[in-house]
Amino acid sequence: MSDSGKIITNVSEAKASLSKLIQRALEGKEVIIGRAGKPVVMLVPYVEDARPRELGGSWRGAVEIADDFDDALPEEIQSAFVGDESAS
C-alpha cells in the first residue's frame, strides 16, 4: 500500500483493510486491487445519477395522455372501483 495518490494492493490485503481502502477511494485516491501481481479491479466511489430519467424509447410519440387524465372519475365508474357505499 502507498501513501501517494495511487494505492495498489492484493486481494488478501484488501480483505483485511477494506474499510480503509473505501475511505481512501472516497478521498479521491486511486485504489487498485491486483491478483498474481496484475491489476484486476479499481475501487471507486459510487456517484448517483441525479438527472431526470428520459422516457420514450419505442413508444415515443405513440402515446398521448389526455389533459383530464388526473380529473375525478364519473361517480358510476368510481363506485365500480371502491364499491357503492350508499348501498350498505
C-alpha angles and dihedrals in degrees: 000000000000135000093215124092092284127059119196119185140156127246095260093052091044091055091052095047105028095131091054092046091051090051091050091051090050088052089058100259119140108245116194124182118201139191124207090358095304127107111253109165140008122220110222134168117262112246115197116223104237095182115117112258114258112227125201124074115149091347094057108129093002098090129057127188116213118240090240094051093117096041120115115277121245110270096250092054094043091052090054088060100041101023129249104287093185091064094066 
